[in-house]
Each structure stands twice: as C-alpha cells, then as structure tokens.
Amino acid sequence: MDIIKSLEWRYATKKFDASKKLTATQLETLKKAFNLTATSYGLQPIRLVIVTNQALKESLVEHSFNQRQVADASHLLVICIQEEITKKDINDNFNQQLEDRKIEEESIAGFRSFLLDTFGKMSTEKHQDIGKLNAYIALGNLLTVCAVEKIDACPMEGFIPAKYDEVLNLKKHQLKSVLVLPVGFRDESDFMGNMVKVRKTVNQITLTID
Ligand SMILES: Cc1cc2nc3c(=O)[nH]c(=O)nc-3n(C[C@H](O)[C@H](O)[C@H](O)COP(=O)(O)O)c2cc1C
C-alpha cells in the first residue's frame, strides 16, 4: 500500500474493539520505531510507557476526560519525558558513541563539553520543554508507523498528566507523562471510521518559494 493511502486510512480512533490485541511482533515494531525517533542531539530524553493491565487502563479513563479509548485499546502507550537531562545522560550518550562507532574521544570531546556546558546552564523547565518537543516527534513517528502497519491509534493530549504520573507511579522513574497513544484495532461501529477526512488543500497548506 502506498504511504499516502496508509495515511488516508488512519484516523484518530474513537472506539476500539477491546477483543482485538496487537501481536508481539506489532508491539515490537512500535517499540523499535519509538527508539529510532530522531531527538535533539540524539539524547533521547523520552521513554515509552506501555500499559497492558486492564484495571489500570480502566482507572485512567476518568483522568482522560472519560475517553474510553484508553481502556478499550489493546495497549495504552504513554509517551513520557525525563524530569531532567543530567550530566550522566549526556556522558552516557557520548560514551556509547565511542563504543558503538569505534571512535576516539578527541573526535567528540569538543561537542561533549559543549553539550555538558549548554545543558548544565539550562533550567529543569527548559530540559522538559526540549523533552516535550521530542515527545511530539515520537508521536508523529508512531502514528505514521501505525498507519503503515495497519494498527489503529488515537493521539491524545486530552488527559490529566499529573493524575497519570500518580496512577502510573512515574515519579519513581523520574518521568512525566506528555502524550497518550492508545493503539489497537477500530471497532466497526466507530462513527468516525467512515468520516471523510477534513483537510486544507495541499495548495493552502504549502507555500513554495522559488
Ligand atoms: C497532539 C494531539 C492531541 C490530540 N488529542 C486528542 C484527544 O485527546 N482525543 C481525541 O479523540 N483526539 C485527539 N486528537 C486527534 C485529532 O483531533 C485528530 O488527529 C484531528 O482531528 C485530525 O483527524 P484524523 O487524525 O482522524 O485525521 C489529537 C491529535 C493530536 C495531534
């Protein structure tokens, strides 16, 4: 199927068929796609939390403005950010570059000290802002991969992050929830399933400057 057909096929699914579950392979594909997401300086200050426990999913409905998708989807993906980007995070990344790419410290030393200095001067809020931007990139990436893999999904900002953090005990992992992405398979009775896509024309949304 060509990519545009896949993107036309996908929609923000309102009603999932709770009896249909992702296969282990499909879940693995989404995990790998998340890990392959481009991030600022490659620091990956994001984490994918996967909720499968049904009682836990049910308990999150009330913190999601009663949107049932979070309970009825096969898996509830919660895209989280690190509370902060630490010196250790930066050093771990550069050390991994040395190991994985078999390169010498001198080839990256300048960039390493630049990042340590830059992030060291930033506020925790700024670290989290960068994390959030990266979380949205991961969301877009996952939505496209879901479309290609014929997995239904609903991107969601409609939830209360503080409540999710509490229920999922995210503080323990120094994480904060930013976006929610229930994934699974559409229920054939979903009223949105057959709705025509509402979009600007390509000419309206693009501007070519020659
Ligand atoms: C960041 C973001 C947050 C969204 N939050 C919600 C949400 O909480 N609940 C919901 O049903 N749809 C949500 N949507 C879905 C959009 O309403 C939907 O993508 C848009 O109307 C376009 O429709 P389509 O995705 O079906 O083509 C969200 C979409 C994005 C990108």
The ligand as an SDF file (V2000), in Angstrom:
LIG
                    3D

 31 33  0  0  0  0  0  0  0  0999 V2000
   -1.4050   16.3230   19.8090 C   0  0  0  0  0  0  0  0  0  0  0  0
   -2.7870   15.7930   19.5200 C   0  0  0  0  0  0  0  0  0  0  0  0
   -3.6830   15.6380   20.5670 C   0  0  0  0  0  0  0  0  0  0  0  0
   -4.9480   15.0840   20.3280 C   0  0  0  0  0  0  0  0  0  0  0  0
   -5.7950   14.8380   21.3820 N   0  0  0  0  0  0  0  0  0  0  0  0
   -6.9390   14.1360   21.1510 C   0  0  0  0  0  0  0  0  0  0  0  0
   -7.7380   13.6570   22.2210 C   0  0  0  0  0  0  0  0  0  0  0  0
   -7.4550   13.8770   23.4030 O   0  0  0  0  0  0  0  0  0  0  0  0
   -8.8440   12.9370   21.9280 N   0  0  0  0  0  0  0  0  0  0  0  0
   -9.1990   12.6190   20.6320 C   0  0  0  0  0  0  0  0  0  0  0  0
  -10.2010   11.9270   20.4250 O   0  0  0  0  0  0  0  0  0  0  0  0
   -8.4540   13.0540   19.5880 N   0  0  0  0  0  0  0  0  0  0  0  0
   -7.3390   13.7870   19.8220 C   0  0  0  0  0  0  0  0  0  0  0  0
   -6.5500   14.1680   18.7570 N   0  0  0  0  0  0  0  0  0  0  0  0
   -6.9480   13.7990   17.3970 C   0  0  0  0  0  0  0  0  0  0  0  0
   -7.2520   14.9540   16.4730 C   0  0  0  0  0  0  0  0  0  0  0  0
   -8.4780   15.5450   16.8300 O   0  0  0  0  0  0  0  0  0  0  0  0
   -7.2500   14.4280   15.0450 C   0  0  0  0  0  0  0  0  0  0  0  0
   -5.9690   13.9280   14.7590 O   0  0  0  0  0  0  0  0  0  0  0  0
   -7.6030   15.5090   14.0350 C   0  0  0  0  0  0  0  0  0  0  0  0
   -8.9270   15.9290   14.2060 O   0  0  0  0  0  0  0  0  0  0  0  0
   -7.4210   15.0170   12.6050 C   0  0  0  0  0  0  0  0  0  0  0  0
   -8.1930   13.8640   12.3700 O   0  0  0  0  0  0  0  0  0  0  0  0
   -7.5570   12.4620   11.9480 P   0  0  0  0  0  0  0  0  0  0  0  0
   -6.3520   12.2520   12.8190 O   0  0  0  0  0  0  0  0  0  0  0  0
   -8.6570   11.4800   12.2420 O   0  0  0  0  0  0  0  0  0  0  0  0
   -7.2060   12.5220   10.5110 O   0  0  0  0  0  0  0  0  0  0  0  0
   -5.3200   14.7510   18.9940 C   0  0  0  0  0  0  0  0  0  0  0  0
   -4.3920   14.9300   17.9530 C   0  0  0  0  0  0  0  0  0  0  0  0
   -3.1420   15.4160   18.2100 C   0  0  0  0  0  0  0  0  0  0  0  0
   -2.1550   15.5260   17.0770 C   0  0  0  0  0  0  0  0  0  0  0  0
  1  2  1  0
  2  3  1  0
  2 30  2  0
  3  4  2  0
  4  5  1  0
  4 28  1  0
  5  6  2  0
  6  7  1  0
  6 13  1  0
  7  8  2  0
  7  9  1  0
  9 10  1  0
 10 11  2  0
 10 12  1  0
 12 13  2  0
 13 14  1  0
 14 15  1  0
 14 28  1  0
 15 16  1  0
 16 17  1  0
 16 18  1  0
 18 19  1  0
 18 20  1  0
 20 21  1  0
 20 22  1  0
 22 23  1  0
 23 24  1  0
 24 25  2  0
 24 26  1  0
 24 27  1  0
 28 29  2  0
 29 30  1  0
 30 31  1  0
M  END
$$$$
